[in-house]
């Protein structure tokens, strides 16, 4: 996208959003909708609660106390966490 002209971007229909503008809430909601139907709603509610309660403070701790070898975005970390959890629900 750095070298694409506005016309090219328009023709292809690309919409770019900054990861920070998107936030992690939409990732959580989307992931919870994709979980197996056999998983009770009470579990999905508990998972949402855990993400909301622990994810942001964990990222804050990581950003302040640790040095990343490869810079990451919060959304990427959220998706990686969700993919790991998916292994337990399949």
Buried (B, 14 or more C-beta within 10 A) or exposed (E): EEEEEEEEEEEEEEEEEEEEEEEBEEBBEEBBEEBEEEEEEEEBEEBBEEBEEEBEEEBEEBEEEEEEEEEEEBBEBBBEBBEEEEEEEE
